[in-house]
Amino acid sequence: MSKYISGLLHLRRGPWEMLATIIIALGVLMLMQPFVMWAYTYSFITTLVGTVMFIIVSHFPE
């Protein structure tokens, strides 16, 4: 099993923060693209979920 997957399963901060950051970046990209309306529609909630997730996982152990 990879180190990243192991970190996710054992609730380690590093891998979860990386996943939350990727979700935030995805939400921002969805907001800035002009082609797909459903992506623009769900961009705010995606960014919000990533931000709340980052706040929660920042309390996980190293």
Secondary structure, DSSP 8 states (H G I E B T S, - for coil): --HHHHHHHTT-HHHHHHHHHHHHHHHHHHHH-SS-HHHHHTHHHHHHHHHHHHHHHTTS--
